[in-house]
Amino acid sequence: MEEGKYWDIDDRTFKFAVRVIKMAASLPDNPTVWKIRGQVTDSATSVNSNIVQARAGVSKKDFINHFRISFKEAVETKRWLEMIVTAGFIRQEEWLY
């Protein structure tokens, strides 16, 4: 990467999690959405949590394992966001992921 263009992954995933939390809070308040709200919030915050745990890992194997979990959580979060957009709870223009 070019000098000065590196973004710290901890910072990026933290900001992403906060953005998802704010978006989830704006979803309609009904029983159908409660489950989705919880799932997308859990998976998005887990991305950052596992990055932080990876950096604090006690071994290379531990580091790699937490990054793999983080990646899986990111994929899950993407799917939840796609469902939220497809179900019409938010417009894709409001949430570019």
C-alpha positions, 0 to 999 in steps of 0.5 A, spaced: 500 500 500 502 507 498 505 510 504 499 514 508 494 510 505 494 505 510 487 504 514 488 501 521 483 494 521 481 495 528 479 502 526 475 500 520 472 495 523 470 499 529 467 504 525 463 499 521 460 496 527 458 503 530 455 504 523 451 497 523 449 499 530 446 506 528 442 503 522 439 497 526 437 502 531 433 505 526 429 499 523 422 498 524 420 496 531 416 490 530 417 482 532 420 480 525 425 485 525 427 484 532 431 478 530 434 481 524 436 487 528 440 482 534 443 478 528 446 483 524 448 487 530 452 481 533 455 479 527 458 486 525 460 487 532 464 480 532 468 482 526 471 488 530 472 484 537 475 478 533 480 483 530 482 485 537 483 478 539 487 476 534 492 482 535 492 480 542 493 472 540 498 468 544 500 464 538 500 465 530 495 459 530 491 463 535 492 470 531 490 466 524 484 463 528 481 469 530 482 473 523 478 467 520 472 468 525 472 475 523 472 474 516 466 469 517 462 474 521 463 479 516 460 474 511 454 473 515 454 481 516 454 482 509 448 477 508 444 480 514 445 487 510 442 484 504 436 481 507 435 488 510 435 491 504 431 486 500 426 486 505 425 493 504 427 496 511 432 500 508 434 502 501 441 500 498 442 507 497 442 509 504 447 503 506 452 502 501 456 496 504 
